[in-house]
Amino acid sequence: MFNDLAAQRLTALFVGGWLVLNFPLLALWDVDATWLGIPVFPAAIFILWLLLLVGLACLVERTSWPQQDD
């Protein structure tokens, strides 16, 4: 589908983020508990979102995108 490895990695990151932030896997964190005084569900959403952003930043900064002249 894509010839570029960076585009494949971005697609994989998108699909992975879509999976962990949707119902079946996100329901695992929907418990009535706290962690260091913070409810587990919002903390899990924030941590997962933060990990996705860090992964995206590392991926974009590491790869060199080809320049296209229009």
Backbone bond lengths (Angstrom), bond angles and torsions (degrees), N, CA, C in turn:
res aa  C-N    CA-C-N  psi(-1)  N-CA   C-N-CA  omega(-1)  CA-C   N-CA-C  phi
1 M - - - 1.443 - - 1.521 110.63 -
2 F 1.332 117.03 -56.53 1.455 120.75 175.90 1.515 108.91 -108.75
3 N 1.304 117.05 143.08 1.454 120.37 176.65 1.519 111.26 -90.09
4 D 1.297 116.71 -24.99 1.449 121.34 -175.37 1.530 110.65 -87.69
5 L 1.315 117.02 129.95 1.461 121.56 -178.88 1.531 111.29 -65.05
6 A 1.331 117.81 -35.25 1.464 120.56 179.63 1.526 110.71 -65.17
7 A 1.319 117.63 -39.27 1.461 120.76 177.98 1.520 110.61 -65.63
8 Q 1.320 117.19 -36.86 1.462 120.34 176.90 1.519 111.00 -66.35
9 R 1.307 116.61 -39.68 1.473 119.71 178.47 1.524 111.43 -67.55
10 L 1.333 117.58 -39.19 1.463 120.37 176.21 1.524 111.02 -63.30
11 T 1.317 116.37 -40.05 1.465 120.00 177.75 1.520 110.48 -64.91
12 A 1.317 117.45 -41.73 1.464 121.07 178.51 1.528 110.98 -64.51
13 L 1.321 117.36 -38.45 1.464 120.92 177.73 1.522 110.48 -65.74
14 F 1.326 117.03 -40.46 1.463 121.09 177.53 1.525 111.00 -62.44
15 V 1.322 116.70 -47.58 1.469 120.56 -179.12 1.527 110.46 -64.93
16 G 1.330 117.00 -41.19 1.456 119.85 177.14 1.519 112.35 -62.81
17 G 1.323 116.80 -42.45 1.457 120.61 177.15 1.511 112.24 -65.13
18 W 1.324 115.36 -38.61 1.457 119.87 178.33 1.528 110.54 -63.73
19 L 1.325 116.27 -39.23 1.462 120.08 -179.46 1.522 112.23 -69.02
20 V 1.335 117.74 -45.81 1.471 118.91 -175.33 1.522 112.31 -76.08
21 L 1.333 118.45 -19.49 1.462 119.75 179.77 1.522 112.54 -103.83
22 N 1.314 118.15 19.10 1.458 122.04 175.53 1.513 110.88 -117.90
23 F 1.324 115.78 176.58 1.463 122.29 -164.61 1.523 117.58 -51.60
24 P 1.304 121.71 -57.73 1.473 116.50 -168.60 1.527 113.92 -59.88
25 L 1.317 117.64 -44.65 1.462 119.16 -178.66 1.525 112.28 -82.42
26 L 1.321 117.12 -32.05 1.456 119.56 179.29 1.522 111.65 -69.62
27 A 1.317 117.10 -25.97 1.468 120.75 178.78 1.526 111.93 -67.14
28 L 1.327 117.04 -19.04 1.466 119.38 177.05 1.523 111.95 -63.87
29 W 1.318 117.29 -28.45 1.457 121.30 -177.15 1.531 112.90 -90.74
30 D 1.324 117.91 -4.28 1.463 121.67 -176.80 1.528 109.69 -83.68
31 V 1.323 114.98 73.60 1.463 121.71 178.93 1.523 108.51 -122.48
32 D 1.306 115.29 158.11 1.463 120.69 179.82 1.525 108.60 -91.16
33 A 1.323 115.45 74.24 1.464 120.75 -178.50 1.527 108.84 -145.76
34 T 1.319 115.01 164.78 1.463 120.23 176.80 1.522 109.22 -126.02
35 W 1.305 114.84 155.65 1.457 122.60 176.56 1.522 106.89 -131.03
36 L 1.312 117.03 113.23 1.467 124.15 -174.25 1.527 111.41 55.82
37 G 1.322 115.95 35.37 1.458 121.34 178.79 1.513 114.53 83.12
38 I 1.316 118.49 2.63 1.465 122.96 -179.78 1.519 107.48 -108.98
39 P 1.332 118.55 133.44 1.463 119.36 176.77 1.537 110.90 -58.50
40 V 1.321 116.24 140.54 1.461 121.55 -173.03 1.527 111.82 -64.98
41 F 1.326 118.86 -41.06 1.458 121.11 -174.41 1.541 112.67 -62.10
42 P 1.343 120.03 -53.02 1.472 118.38 178.30 1.532 112.53 -65.22
43 A 1.324 116.98 -34.74 1.463 119.57 178.33 1.526 110.62 -65.03
44 A 1.325 117.48 -40.83 1.465 121.03 179.00 1.515 111.12 -65.06
45 I 1.331 117.39 -42.19 1.468 120.32 178.15 1.520 110.02 -61.51
46 F 1.317 117.27 -45.85 1.456 120.50 -179.58 1.522 111.80 -63.49
47 I 1.326 117.45 -44.20 1.471 120.97 -178.94 1.528 111.21 -65.78
48 L 1.337 117.35 -42.62 1.460 120.13 177.38 1.529 111.43 -63.13
49 W 1.324 116.64 -42.95 1.467 121.73 177.90 1.530 110.30 -62.95
50 L 1.323 117.25 -41.92 1.454 121.46 178.84 1.529 111.42 -64.32
51 L 1.321 117.03 -41.90 1.466 120.55 177.64 1.525 112.02 -63.99
52 L 1.325 116.79 -37.49 1.469 119.85 176.24 1.528 111.30 -65.26
53 L 1.317 117.12 -41.26 1.468 120.36 178.64 1.522 111.70 -66.09
54 V 1.319 117.10 -40.65 1.467 120.62 178.15 1.525 109.92 -64.80
55 G 1.326 116.77 -43.37 1.456 120.21 177.12 1.514 112.16 -61.72
56 L 1.321 116.99 -41.60 1.464 121.09 177.52 1.522 111.10 -64.37
57 A 1.321 117.33 -43.91 1.464 120.39 179.80 1.525 111.10 -63.78
58 C 1.319 116.99 -43.01 1.471 119.63 178.25 1.519 111.34 -63.44
59 L 1.312 116.40 -41.30 1.456 120.55 -178.90 1.523 111.95 -66.76
60 V 1.304 117.23 -43.95 1.465 120.83 -178.13 1.523 110.82 -70.96
61 E 1.308 117.68 -39.09 1.459 119.94 -179.76 1.524 112.36 -71.84
62 R 1.321 117.22 -29.76 1.452 121.02 -177.01 1.529 112.91 -77.88
63 T 1.299 116.46 -35.99 1.463 119.80 -175.81 1.516 110.74 -87.96
64 S 1.305 115.34 147.10 1.464 120.33 174.60 1.507 107.45 -102.98
65 W 1.300 115.82 119.23 1.453 121.43 -178.24 1.516 108.85 -84.42
66 P 1.328 117.91 138.01 1.453 119.99 177.81 1.520 111.29 -68.76
67 Q 1.298 116.58 139.46 1.459 121.61 178.99 1.516 109.42 -81.01
68 Q 1.319 116.29 131.12 1.442 121.10 178.89 1.526 108.54 -109.79
69 D 1.306 116.21 127.46 1.453 120.83 175.65 1.505 109.07 -99.84
70 D 1.325 115.66 119.81 1.470 119.96 179.44 1.508 111.10 -95.26
